[in-house]
Amino acid sequence: MISMKQDLHQLVTDRLVAAIEAGTRPWACGWSRGGGCGALPIRANGEPYRGINVLLLWAAAVERGYASSRWMTFNQAKELGGSVRKGEKSTQIVFFKKLDIEQVNDEGDEVSKSIAMMRAYNVFNVDQIDGLPARFLPAPVAIVAGKARDEAAEAALRSSGAAIAEDGGDRAYYDIAGDAIHLPAFDRFASTGCYLATLAHELVHWTGAKHRLDRFGHNDKAAYAFEELVAEIGAAFACARLEVAGEHIDNHAAYLASWLKVLKGDKRAIFRAASLAQTAVDMVLAGAGRGERARPAAQGAQGAQLALAI
């Protein structure tokens, strides 16, 4: 049972801060797709989680070593003929419920306003549940040796329409003035996953341009650190949707210190970062089509209603 007096924004932020301080970035995973970390977390009905809940479930998967990317509530497991093993600990995630309230405006008129109320609920990983149908068991992980371009994943990212050139020398960057992404040549990357994650990272920056999502409002260290956090999380979201093992920017102490400063200074920052990252990735992959591996964004009423965080 969750106490109404609990500050969910602070609780979620504290959990992610603790993970980072322990040396784990919840959005970064080094091993192949198919496991609880790196694969996009999936609901009992097959829909992918979004935004902040992806980070929370990835963090739990890393901490506890879950192999499955599937999650469900206690009752959902029961309805499917499964049972949560005695002593297993649930993972708390959140949802936003639309609440209509009446207010009096400055002119004295009554007006209706919709606000988002955050609520928490608990889920269990399939690894914690016995007796589920075979379709819920993790799929075998395919190990592919060697380095070659992943044409399907790359095509999905390039479907964004961004100008992308492999002429960056030793640098990967988004040039705001020229509205173009510059990368080192493919052969200079240590792995295909590193190339794809770097491209996804820069594409998230690309979405921030004024004529797209208009995310570059300030030019200071705090704003830069926050934008890098958005791009890092967005790259992880994109790689998960494309089902590739992305290798994200290095675990440099300066990055971690700047992110921790942002998170500790504002309990809502990680929610905004996850929301902005999700919106950016939806834009990047919007034109990918049905022929590639990208999972579609959550659809339907639940996906449409306050999709910023779920």
C-alpha positions as CSV (number, residue, x, y, z in Angstrom):
1,M,0.0,0.0,0.0
2,I,1.3,3.4,-1.0
3,S,0.8,6.3,1.5
4,M,-0.7,9.4,-0.1
5,K,1.8,11.4,1.9
6,Q,4.7,9.9,0.0
7,D,6.4,12.1,-2.6
8,L,6.5,9.8,-5.6
9,H,8.7,12.2,-7.6
10,Q,11.3,12.2,-4.8
11,L,11.0,8.4,-4.3
12,V,11.6,7.7,-8.0
13,T,14.5,10.2,-8.3
14,D,16.1,8.7,-5.1
15,R,16.0,5.2,-6.6
16,L,17.7,6.3,-9.8
17,V,20.2,8.5,-8.0
18,A,21.1,5.5,-5.9
19,A,21.6,3.3,-9.0
20,I,23.9,5.9,-10.6
21,E,25.9,6.3,-7.4
22,A,26.3,2.5,-7.2
23,G,28.0,2.7,-10.6
24,T,25.0,1.7,-12.8
25,R,23.3,3.8,-15.4
26,P,19.7,2.4,-15.5
27,W,19.5,3.2,-19.2
28,A,22.8,1.6,-20.3
29,C,23.2,-2.1,-20.8
30,G,26.2,-3.9,-22.2
31,W,24.9,-7.3,-23.1
32,S,22.8,-8.6,-26.0
33,R,19.1,-8.1,-26.5
34,G,16.7,-10.6,-25.0
35,G,17.4,-10.0,-21.3
36,G,15.7,-7.9,-18.7
37,C,18.2,-5.1,-19.3
38,G,18.6,-3.6,-22.8
39,A,15.3,-5.0,-24.1
40,L,12.4,-2.7,-23.9
41,P,10.2,-3.6,-20.9
42,I,6.9,-5.1,-22.0
43,R,3.5,-5.2,-20.3
44,A,1.5,-8.4,-19.8
45,N,-0.6,-7.5,-22.9
46,G,2.5,-7.1,-25.1
47,E,2.6,-3.3,-25.1
48,P,6.0,-1.6,-24.4
49,Y,6.4,0.6,-21.3
50,R,7.4,4.2,-22.0
51,G,9.3,7.0,-20.4
52,I,10.2,7.0,-16.7
53,N,8.9,3.4,-16.2
54,V,11.4,2.1,-18.7
55,L,14.2,3.5,-16.6
56,L,12.7,2.1,-13.4
57,L,12.3,-1.4,-14.8
58,W,15.7,-1.4,-16.4
59,A,17.2,-0.4,-13.0
60,A,15.4,-3.2,-11.2
61,A,16.5,-5.7,-13.9
62,V,20.1,-4.7,-13.5
63,E,20.0,-4.8,-9.7
64,R,18.3,-8.2,-9.4
65,G,19.6,-9.9,-12.6
66,Y,16.3,-10.6,-14.3
67,A,16.5,-12.3,-17.7
68,S,13.0,-11.4,-18.9
69,S,11.8,-8.1,-20.2
70,R,8.1,-9.0,-19.3
71,W,6.4,-7.5,-16.3
72,M,2.9,-7.8,-14.8
73,T,0.9,-7.2,-11.7
74,F,0.1,-9.9,-9.1
75,N,-3.5,-10.2,-10.4
76,Q,-2.4,-10.4,-14.0
77,A,-0.1,-13.3,-13.2
78,K,-2.9,-15.0,-11.3
79,E,-5.3,-14.5,-14.2
80,L,-2.8,-16.2,-16.5
81,G,-2.5,-19.2,-14.2
82,G,0.8,-18.1,-12.7
83,S,1.8,-17.4,-9.1
84,V,4.4,-15.0,-7.7
85,R,6.9,-17.0,-5.6
86,K,6.7,-16.4,-1.9
87,G,9.1,-13.8,-0.7
88,E,9.6,-12.1,-4.1
89,K,9.8,-8.3,-4.0
90,S,7.7,-6.2,-6.3
91,T,9.0,-3.2,-8.4
92,Q,7.1,0.1,-8.0
93,I,6.3,2.0,-11.2
94,V,4.0,4.9,-11.9
95,F,1.1,6.0,-14.0
96,F,-0.6,9.4,-14.6
97,K,-4.3,9.8,-14.2
98,K,-6.2,12.7,-15.8
99,L,-8.2,14.6,-13.2
100,D,-10.6,17.4,-14.2
101,I,-11.0,20.2,-11.7
102,E,-13.1,23.4,-11.6
103,Q,-11.3,26.7,-11.0
104,V,-12.2,30.3,-10.9
105,N,-10.1,32.4,-13.3
106,D,-9.0,36.1,-12.9
107,E,-12.3,37.3,-14.5
108,G,-14.3,35.3,-11.9
109,D,-15.6,32.7,-14.3
110,E,-15.6,29.0,-13.5
111,V,-13.3,27.0,-15.9
112,S,-12.4,23.4,-16.2
113,K,-8.8,22.4,-16.0
114,S,-7.2,18.9,-16.5
115,I,-4.2,18.0,-14.4
116,A,-2.1,14.9,-14.2
117,M,-2.1,13.0,-10.9
118,M,0.8,10.5,-10.5
119,R,0.0,7.2,-8.8
120,A,2.1,4.2,-8.1
121,Y,1.5,0.5,-8.5
122,N,3.6,-2.7,-8.2
123,V,4.7,-5.2,-10.9
124,F,6.7,-8.4,-10.9
125,N,9.1,-9.7,-13.5
126,V,8.3,-12.9,-15.2
127,D,11.4,-14.4,-13.6
128,Q,9.6,-14.0,-10.2
129,I,6.5,-16.0,-11.3
130,D,5.9,-19.7,-11.7
131,G,3.3,-21.4,-13.9
132,L,3.0,-18.8,-16.7
133,P,2.2,-20.0,-20.2
134,A,5.3,-20.8,-22.3
135,R,4.9,-17.6,-24.4
136,F,6.0,-15.5,-21.5
137,L,9.4,-17.2,-21.2
138,P,12.4,-15.2,-22.4
139,A,13.4,-15.9,-26.0
140,P,16.9,-17.3,-26.6
141,V,19.5,-14.6,-27.2
142,A,21.1,-14.8,-30.7
143,I,24.8,-14.0,-30.6
144,V,26.1,-12.5,-33.8
145,A,29.9,-12.4,-34.2
146,G,31.8,-9.9,-36.2
147,K,31.1,-6.3,-37.2
148,A,28.9,-5.4,-40.1
149,R,26.3,-2.7,-40.6
150,D,22.9,-3.5,-39.2
151,E,21.0,-2.3,-42.3
152,A,17.5,-2.6,-40.8
153,A,18.3,-0.7,-37.7
154,E,20.3,1.9,-39.5
155,A,17.5,2.4,-42.1
156,A,15.0,2.9,-39.3
157,L,17.2,5.7,-37.8
158,R,17.9,7.3,-41.1
159,S,14.1,7.3,-41.9
160,S,14.1,10.4,-39.7
161,G,15.2,12.4,-42.7
162,A,18.1,14.0,-40.9
163,A,21.2,14.9,-42.9
164,I,23.9,12.5,-41.7
165,A,27.4,12.5,-42.9
166,E,30.3,10.2,-41.8
167,D,32.8,13.0,-42.0
168,G,33.3,13.9,-38.4
169,G,36.8,12.6,-38.0
170,D,37.3,12.0,-34.3
171,R,34.0,13.7,-33.3
172,A,30.3,12.8,-33.3
173,Y,28.1,15.9,-33.1
174,Y,24.9,17.7,-34.2
175,D,25.6,21.0,-36.0
176,I,22.7,23.3,-35.1
177,A,23.6,26.0,-37.6
178,G,23.9,23.5,-40.5
179,D,21.1,21.2,-39.1
180,A,23.2,18.2,-39.8
181,I,24.7,15.2,-37.9
182,H,28.4,14.4,-38.4
183,L,29.9,11.1,-37.4
184,P,33.3,9.4,-37.6
185,A,33.4,6.8,-40.4
186,F,31.7,3.5,-39.6
187,D,34.9,1.6,-39.6
188,R,36.3,3.7,-36.8
189,F,33.7,2.5,-34.3
190,A,34.5,-0.3,-32.0
191,S,31.2,-2.1,-32.8
192,T,28.0,-1.8,-34.7
193,G,26.1,-1.2,-31.5
194,C,28.4,1.7,-30.6
195,Y,27.8,3.2,-34.1
196,L,24.0,2.9,-33.8
197,A,23.8,4.2,-30.3
198,T,26.0,7.2,-31.2
199,L,23.8,7.9,-34.3
200,A,20.7,7.6,-32.1
201,H,22.2,10.0,-29.5
202,E,22.9,12.6,-32.1
203,L,19.4,12.2,-33.7
204,V,17.9,13.0,-30.3
205,H,19.9,16.2,-30.3
206,W,18.6,16.8,-33.9
207,T,15.0,16.7,-32.7
208,G,15.8,19.6,-30.3
209,A,16.1,22.1,-33.1
210,K,13.7,25.1,-32.9
211,H,11.7,24.0,-35.9
212,R,11.2,20.6,-34.4
213,L,10.8,20.1,-30.6
214,D,12.5,23.4,-29.7
215,R,14.4,22.0,-26.7
216,F,17.5,24.4,-26.7
217,G,16.2,27.2,-24.6
218,H,19.2,28.0,-22.4
219,N,23.0,28.0,-23.0
220,D,24.6,27.1,-19.7
221,K,26.2,24.2,-18.0
222,A,23.1,22.9,-16.4
223,A,21.1,23.1,-19.6
224,Y,23.9,21.3,-21.5
225,A,24.1,18.5,-18.8
226,F,20.3,18.1,-19.0
227,E,20.3,17.9,-22.8
228,E,23.1,15.3,-22.7
229,L,21.0,13.2,-20.2
230,V,18.0,13.4,-22.6
231,A,20.1,12.3,-25.5
232,E,21.7,9.5,-23.5
233,I,18.3,8.1,-22.4
234,G,16.8,8.6,-25.8
235,A,19.6,6.6,-27.4
236,A,18.9,3.8,-25.0
237,F,15.2,3.9,-25.8
238,A,15.9,3.9,-29.5
239,C,18.3,0.9,-29.3
240,A,15.7,-1.0,-27.2
241,R,13.0,-0.4,-29.8
242,L,15.3,-1.5,-32.6
243,E,16.4,-4.5,-30.5
244,V,20.1,-3.8,-30.8
245,A,22.7,-3.9,-28.1
246,G,23.7,-0.3,-28.0
247,E,26.9,0.9,-26.3
248,H,26.4,4.4,-25.0
249,I,28.8,7.2,-24.2
250,D,31.5,6.3,-21.8
251,N,30.9,6.2,-18.1
252,H,33.0,9.3,-17.5
253,A,32.9,10.7,-14.0
254,A,32.2,14.2,-15.3
255,Y,29.0,13.1,-17.0
256,L,27.8,11.1,-14.0
257,A,28.6,14.0,-11.7
258,S,26.7,16.5,-13.9
259,W,23.7,14.2,-14.1
260,L,23.6,13.6,-10.3
261,K,23.8,17.3,-9.8
262,V,20.7,17.8,-12.0
263,L,18.8,15.0,-10.4
264,K,19.6,15.9,-6.8
265,G,18.7,19.6,-7.5
266,D,15.3,18.9,-9.0
267,K,13.2,15.8,-8.1
268,R,11.2,16.2,-11.4
269,A,14.2,16.4,-13.7
270,I,14.4,12.7,-14.5
271,F,10.7,12.7,-15.3
272,R,11.2,15.5,-17.8
273,A,14.3,13.9,-19.2
274,A,12.5,10.6,-19.8
275,S,9.5,12.3,-21.3
276,L,11.5,14.5,-23.6
277,A,13.6,11.4,-24.6
278,Q,10.5,9.4,-25.4
279,T,9.0,12.2,-27.5
280,A,12.3,12.6,-29.4
281,V,12.6,8.9,-30.2
282,D,9.0,8.8,-31.3
283,M,9.9,11.6,-33.8
284,V,13.1,9.9,-34.9
285,L,11.3,6.6,-35.6
286,A,8.0,8.0,-36.8
287,G,8.8,7.3,-40.5
288,A,10.4,3.9,-40.0
289,G,7.5,2.0,-41.4
290,R,6.3,-1.5,-40.6
291,G,9.1,-3.4,-42.3
292,E,11.8,-2.7,-39.8
293,R,12.4,-4.0,-36.3
294,A,11.3,-0.9,-34.3
295,R,8.5,-1.6,-31.9
296,P,5.6,0.8,-32.4
297,A,5.0,3.4,-29.7
298,A,2.2,2.5,-27.3
299,Q,-1.2,3.0,-28.9
300,G,-4.8,3.3,-27.6
301,A,-6.3,5.2,-24.8
302,Q,-3.6,4.3,-22.3
303,G,-0.8,5.2,-24.6
304,A,-2.5,8.5,-25.7
305,Q,-3.4,9.5,-22.2
306,L,-0.4,11.3,-20.6
307,A,2.1,9.2,-22.5
308,L,4.8,11.4,-21.2
309,A,5.8,9.1,-18.5
310,I,4.2,5.6,-19.0
